[in-house]
């Protein structure tokens, strides 16, 4: 069996996009492939869960290949548009990893992961300076993120650059106060106030997530899986 290389893979994608290639692949654009990338990312997450639950790694290997397909496909389309090549993508990520790890490739000392993350954020902020598509620091965080992922990131930037956010204790206090009001908002005419109260609770939960570094999106996903398992076993 032939052992394929990364170079072979890029040639395969180039062939699929060529005049004599696959009609479907030739029709694809950056825009049309967006749903594919989203689906493949979630399928990779699923394969990682399968691996930790069962020890089966084959699905994770396959899904990583699908993610790589998306990267190379977008790079090929960009190359055809005269924008950049997959080699440019590799060059940029290598430069970024070296630049953001001065404690490994430079002379900066970072004795723990906390310092590493602080350095990472500082370097990342400097990289974003002058980028015309970023209208404010808060707009660096893509609105396409699921809200439970986006919210803690936005709150972290607000806390650092604008207004200090609530402490853990203050957020808990607000959640308790809002929760005590929920029984009073059960009537249909109180739906607007109920939505506002639930929104306040979600923001405070997001603040706690930020402070304690607990991934809310993953946490809710795990709890849903537990609920499904409990229902199936009952």
N, C-alpha and C positions, 0 to 999 in steps of 0.2 A: 504494500500500500504506500502510495506517495506521501511524503511528509511535506505539507504545504507551509509556506512562510508568510509573514505579513505582506511581503512584496507580491506573492502569488495572489493573496486576497485582494489587494488593491487593483491588481490587473483583472481579476474576475469582475469586480464592480465596474471597472472601466469598460470591460466588454459588454456587460449588461446594459450600460448606458449608451453604448455606441450605436451607430446607424444600423448595424446588423444584430443588435442585441434584443433584449426583451421589451415588447411594447409597453408593458405596465411600468417597468423600471424607468424607461425613457420618459414617461409622462410625469414622473414625480418631481415635486418642487419642495423647497424648504417648508412652505406652508402646508402642503398636502401630507407631509411626513410627520407633522406635529403630533397627531393622535397616535401614530406608531411609536414614537419615542415615549410618550406617556404610558402607553400600554406595556411596552417592553420594560420600563422602569419598575412598574408595579409587579410584573411577572418575575423580575429578578428578586424583588423583595419576597415574593411568595416562595421562590426556590431556596432562598436563604433560610426561611422558616422551615421548609421541608428538610433541609440539611440538618438543622439543629434538632429537629424532632425525630428524624429517622436515620440520620447518618448517610442518606443518599445524596451524593454530590453531583450526579450526572446532570440533573435538571439545572443546577446553578451554572455548570459549565456551558450548557446550551444557551441559557438566557444571557450570560455574559457575551457570548458570541453574537446574539441578537442586538445587544447594546452596541457592540463594536461595529456591527453592520450599519446601524444608524449613524454612527460617527463617521465612518468612511463614506457612506452614501452622501451625507450632507457636505463632506469635504470635496467629494467628486463633483457635486453640483456647483459648489462654490468655485472650484477650479475651472469648470466650463464657463462660469460667469466672469472669469478673470479676477476673482477676489483673493483667493488663497488656496493652498493645496493641503493635503493631509500632512505633508512634511512640515509645512508652516505651523500646523496645529501641534505637532509633536515638539517642534522647536520652542513654541511659546510655553507649553506646559512644563517643559524641562527648565526653561529660564525661570518660570514662576516658582517651581519647587525649590530651586537653588536659592532664589531671592527670598522666599518666605521661610527658609530654614537656615538663617545665619548662624545658629548655634551648632549646625552640622557642617555647613560649607564655608562659614566665616569665622570670626573671632568673638562672636557674642556668646555669653554664658547664660544658659537656661537650665536650671537644676531640676525643674519640675514642669508638669504639663500646664500649670496655671500660667507660668511665665511664657511658655511656648505660645499659648493662645493669645496672650496679651500682645506679644511681638507680632503674631500673625495678623491680628486686627489692625495694629498700627501700620504695618506694611501694606495691608490691603487698602486702608484708607488713603494712603499716599498714592497708590496705584490708580485710584478712582478720580483723583484730582484732574480737572480739565477735560473729563469725558463729557462730550456735548450731550449725550443721550441721558445723562443723569441730571435731572433738574433740581434735586435736593438729596441730602444724605438718606432720607427716608425712602426715596424712590430707587435706591440701590437694590432694595429688596423686591423681587419680582411680584407683581400682583397675581401672577399665575400660580403662585404657591398655594397649597391648601391653607385655609385661614388659621388652622391650629398650628401650622408650621410658621406662617408669616407673622402672626401676632407677637409671639415672644421676641422675634428678631426686631420688629418695629419698636416694641417697648424698650428693648435694650438700647437702641440708638436714641430714643427719646430721653431715656435716663442719662445717657452719656453726653448728649449734645444739646438738649433743650431743657426739659423740666425733670427734676428728680422724681422717679416713680415711687409708689408706695412700698413700704417694707412688707415683709412676709406677714407680720402680725396685722398690719393695716388692711392688707388684702383679705386675710381670713375674716377680719371683723366686718368688712364690707359684704363678703359672701354670706355671712350669718345674717346680717341685717336684711339683705335682699331676699334671702331664703325665707325669712320670717314673714315677708310680705306676700309670698306666693299664694298662700291660701286665700288671701283677700282679692286676688286677681283672676279667680277662676271663671268669673262671669264673662259672657261673650263680649259685652260692651267694654271690658277691661283688657281686650286683646292687645291694644297698642302699649299700654303700661306693662303688660306681661312680657311683650317682646323686648321692651327697654330694660326691664329687670333681668331677663335672661341674658341680654347682651352685656350688661354690667357684670354679671356673674362670670361670663366667659372671659371678659377682659381681665378680671381679677385672677381667674384660674391661669390665664396665660402669663400673668405677672409672676405667679408662684412658679409656673413652669420655667420661666426665665431665671428666677433667683435660684432655684434648686436644680436646674439643668435636667428637667424631666421632660422627655419628648411627648407632648400631649397627643399628637397624631398617632404615634406608635402605641401609646398607652391605651387610647380608645380602641384602636384596632385589635390589640391583645384582649381587651375586655369583651369586645364583640365576639371574638373567637371562643373565649371561655363560655359566654352565654350560649352560643350555638352548640358547643360540645355538651353543655349541661342539658339543653333541650333535647338533643339527639339521644342522650343516655337515659332520659327520664321515661 
